[in-house]
Structure formats: C-alpha cells, structure tokens
C-alpha cells in the first residue's frame, strides 16, 4: 500500500511538473506573437508612412526604424522555428540566438533616438503632431516610445522564460541539456549587447569630456582607453590649511584632475586640466579615517577627501582596481616600465595626443656636415646626415689613436661602432697608399 502511495505521489509530482513546463512553453509562444505585433505596429503606422511622407526625419530616428525592421525579421524567424519545433524550444533558440547580437546596434540607437523623439515638439512641431495623430488611432492605441522600447525588454525576457522552462524540466528529460545550452547562448548574447552598449556610451562620454577640456588639451580619446569614474573631490593644498574642489576623471591608464571653469560641465571649455598621473606609477591608500585618502605618484602626493565616506571608499576601490589592471595589462604585453612622471598643465604641449611623451624628430636645420680630414691634400671625405650632437674630431691625421667624442653614445651606439670601423680601415689601408703617393711626387719633383 505504501509503495503504491509513493508511486501515486511521484506520478502527481511529475504530472504537475509537466503541466508547469507546458505552461512556460506556451508563454514563450504567446509572448513572442504579442511582441511581433508591437513591432508590426511601429513599422506599419510609423516607419512606412513617414518614409512616404514629406517629413524630414532625423537621421537617428531613421537608423532606429531601420534596425527595428532587422530585429523584426530575426524574431519572425524565431516564431517560425518555434512553430516548427513545437515543445523543443531549445532548438529554436539555438538556431536564432547568434542573430540576437543585432539588438546591440538597435539598443545603442534607441537611447539617442528616444532623446530625439522627445525633442520633436521643439525642433519639428509638424512631425511631432503627425506622430501624435498616429498614436491616437484605434489600431495603435500606444505611444511610439512604448513600442520602441519593446526590443530592449525582450532579450532579458527570453532569459527568464528559458529559466522557467528549465526549472520544470527534469534532468532525465531529453530536452534538458539542450535547454541549458540555449539558455547559455541567450546569456552570452545578452552580455554582448550590454557590453557593446556600455562601450558605446563610454566612448560618447569620453568625447563629451574632451569637448569640455579647455583648448581640447589633453586628448583623452584614443583606442583602448576607457572612462572608469568621474566626479568631484576636495583636494588639500600643500600647506594643509585649505581645500579646493577639483573634478577628477579616472581613465583606464591615467588619472586626471581639473579645475571647473563653468558650473555646467557639459559646455565647451568648462574644465581646465591641472595634472595627469600615470596609473602604473601610482599608489592609493586611506589616511586619517575613511573620508581621506592619499594618492602618490613619484614625488607627487595628493591628499583628497569627501564628506561622504562611501564616496571616498568607492574612489579608493576604483583607483586600486585600475592600477592593478594597468599593471597586469603591461605585464601581459611585456612592456618595459618607463620613468613617466605626473604631467602638469604647462607640459601638455610636450606630449602626444594620447598623453605619451613626444619623441624628438630630427629637423633638417639640426643636421650638419662633419668633415673628417685625411693626410692627403687631394682627398677629403664628407660624412652627411649626421646629427649635430655627434662631433668627430681628429687631433692628428697621422696618429693611430684618433679621438672620437660622442655626446649621445647610448642612442647612437651602432653608429659609433660603424665610425670606429671606418676609422680603423682608413688607418690600415688608406694612409700607406697616400704616403706612397706623396713619396712618389717628391721623387718626381726632384
């Protein structure tokens, strides 16, 4: 009797799990159909009428609608796959999941497109009125902004739906491993979308900061550089009696602090760069409690604080992590450590656009002709294109040991060797020849 009772309970649990699994699969179907209808409304009542009309649509909104149509095609294929495969939703998602990366382009344009849409009542009132008329139609009954946000919400929704199906699928089920793989692919696509959008927003913010810097110096926008943190901190003066508010910008390889010229930081020339510190030469630590911390870079020391301990703690954590990451990256790339020191505002002109030391270029005016006198009255060798920093002097043409003075021997070591070899060759072969000629001339004269 007990065995039969246990069997009945197990069957009831399995049946209940099966019902819940089926319900989760149906939710995927119904939500996908509803989602596609929203995209159809946006394309049918907004994109296509606007294309056929004489309205001048902002470029960003054109891009949003174009990307929306691409998303619609991808999800239309997903719905077809779901209908073909039935309960095997994993196969459908694994087939289409690689194309979900198209959402990243849409997600980035959507943020800027939404801002443009909200400003239409100021920039283009006729277009704004047309959109409002379309929104009020009985077939639509929704705002365009609520239709455009649907793709942004959809990918995270897939993640939740697949997790729900997986939770009601026993491990012995034939589709369990496939659902798990499909869930992983959707998560990878979600992370790719989020990271790409974050990188694009990060670069956009870097460009805005670049415009805010007085005179556009220094250039902080360069490949591979990321904005990690920014904000106001109090900087203690050298005397320790005063504190000044400064705007700090933490990048992936440098820390920059600026004076605020304008209260509105988004405006051009609102920040003046005071100093740039290379992170690989920096260290940071709390002093005098959690509010105050100290940044050391070579001989420079900055004492900073915030009235809120949490703000100071966040800055210390962010700077420490950035220093660690920069050192690891340089170790991986096997770069030699340089003697780069903090860069002050007056030195910005001596740096390249990416805040690295500017290499000295040879100017034609700096190049001199250096003559090497030989003993022969007819022969004079001329060595050209030699840096003026190298002076080759012969005290006595007939002596074996000629004095060669090199002011910059380190950089021109290879050139030094070449000159020494030439000198030895001249002494060994040319001098005897010219000495013989001179004796022959004397005999002829006699």
Secondary structure, DSSP 8 states (H G I E B T S, - for coil): -HHHHHHHHHHHHHHHHHHHHHHHHHHHHHHHHHHHHHHHHHIIIIIHHHHHSS----HHHHHHHHHHHHHHHHHHHHHHHHHHHTT-HHHHHHHHGGGGGHHHHHHHHHHHHHHHHHTHHHH-HHHHHHHHHHHTSTTT-S-HHHHHTHHHHHHHHHHHHHHHHHHTS-TTSTTHHHHHHHHHHHHHHHHHHHHHHHHHHHHHHHHHHHHHBGGG-S----TT--EEEEEEEEEE-TTSS-EEEEEEEEESSEEEEEEESSS-TTSTT-EEEEEEEEGGGEEEEE-SSSSEEEEEETTEEEEEE-SSHHHHHHHHHHHHHHHHHHHHHHHHHT--------EEGGGGGGB-TTSSB------GGGEEEEEEE-S-SS-EEEEEEEETTEEE--S-TT-SS--EEETTTTTTHHHHHHHHHHHHHIIIIIHHHHHHHHHHHHHHH-
